[in-house]
Amino acid sequence: MNRSQAKLTQGIDWPIVGLYLALVIIGIMSIFAAEYRGDDNVWQNIIHLNKNYSRQIMWFGVSLVLASIIWLTDSKFFTATSNLLYAGGLLLLLLVLGIGKDVKGSHSWLVIGGFQFQPAELTKLCTNLALAKYLSSQETDFTKLRSRLIAAAIALIPAAIIILQDETGLALVYFAFFLVMFREGLPGILLVIAFSGIVLVLSALLVDKYVLFSIFSVITALVIYFMRREIKRKRSRLLVILGVYAFCSIFVMFVVPFAFTKVLKDYQVRRIEVMLGKENDPKATYNTRQSMIAIGSGGFWGKGYLKGTQTRFDFVPEQSTDFIFCTIGEDFGFIGSVIFIGLYVALLFRIIFVAERQRSTYSRVYAYGVASIIFFHLAINVSMTIGLAPVIGIPLPLVSYGGSSLMTFTMLIFIMLRLDADRQMVLR
């Protein structure tokens, strides 16, 4: 390597680049395994872009070009344009509401020159940049409620617009940014409250609301009885107890039923009921059952590459996209799945290591944003394929088929690498 080449690659974090390339290559191989049939003319399909694996190779090439452009860009460009890019992302989301195209039940796609593009993917990048910009600003005091609300709004405004596009799955990913906020000082009590809210929702779905109301009433009465002395000394405690009781009762009696009858679509409700074991309709459970059969049939060592019967005979729907993990599970078994998830774990730990060595708050927040987004996608997608989460259409990062997703994750990672290479600078 000559001096000019050495200077060009100086500061790049090669472990992350290696893990990135490994996951993308595994993705292309898995998409190929999901689509390949014995009589296919592979080279003809690649040349004419007839198959998803051939198009994914094309998108990989485009992604490498984007990665190269990002690597040659000054880091200060990203800090200077963060808010502008965020505004552009919101504009694209609003544009989708007006002229977007319906694809598989979601109104979240734009058609540009014959290619379909999903702005909700790109806006994750824009939101991450904007949040890093805001939290690194000298005027931001994240101990104040106002600053926390603004940061939450930066994350939730795109999510709200995406929900209007019937793309609830991708909207949920924007809650990953709250993990970043916890790293930057958001109180842990809010995490407890959020977890309590999840428990309340699950309780409202699994237990009759009148039974829950009775349980809350009994618990409240017992708490008041055993705390009667403290309440006599400080009457405000009674108001807090009654306030929590009123909130929980209203939440399970009215809020959850309203959300499940007026906000969520019928198919989304059925998927949640399937996950909780309340729905036994074969049509509603088909995707998850076939995915679990495919993964289970792989056994400990797997059936071998291109030898999966569930894969070869198209039993699993959306096998190149949302259910790509079951292809890996069937072909390479438990061992292969553990190694595969291990690559993601290694990538996440390496990104956290990179985040913690930053001098700049901007770079640290951005890197934690990348880790949080990848973690959310990984956890939800894998849980979805093994029946631990409802099917909500979230791709596996760098592995699932899709140009929008692959390019977005490529840009997320390589902007982080560019910022890391200039970590001696204090960026705002």
PyMOL commands that set and color helices and strands:
alter all, ss='L'
color gray80, all
select helices_A, chain A and resi 3-8+14-35+42-48+52-71+75-99+119-135+145-164+168-183+188-206+209-226+228-233+236-263+266-275+282-297+309-312+324-356+361-385+403-421
alter helices_A, ss='H'
color red, helices_A
select strands_A, chain A and resi 101-103+106-112+115-117
alter strands_A, ss='S'
color yellow, strands_A
deselect
rebuild
show_as cartoon
